[in-house]
Amino acid sequence: MPEISVEVRQVGQTTTSEGVARQHKVLVDRPEAKGGLDKGAMGGELLLLAFGGCFMSNLIAAAAARNITVQNLKTVVRGELGSAPPRFDSIILEVHGRCADEDLMQKIIEISERGCIVHNTLKPSVKLEVKRVM
């Protein structure tokens, strides 16, 4: 079965970690208000970024495969935090951008939902909503 693997290492004796995925590096840390050095995004922020990025890459691929032009494409992802233990109770992903054919845009959004590993992983445990924003 296929597998995806990443590595996360502590940077010195600090609260900062460096994540490595293939040849790509990202810093992970807490804000100063939470005892960190604010050298990178927190894990929860990275989870939201992962969802938005995964969805976006699927959306771009689906549009390209169908020769659909979408201008000013972006996703905005917001997570509502639950109580103890810390977790997201719900996550909303907004899809922004201009497309001449809104029906086709909705179709590639649905294709992106089905193809996004992060969406499919979170869906059983978190209330997810994908919204089209004009």
Beta strands, then each sheet from edge to edge (+ up, - down):
strand 1: 7-10
strand 2: 17-21
strand 3: 24-28
strand 4: 70-81
strand 5: 88-99
strand 6: 127-133
sheet 1: 1+ 2- 3+
sheet 2: 4+ 5- 6-
end
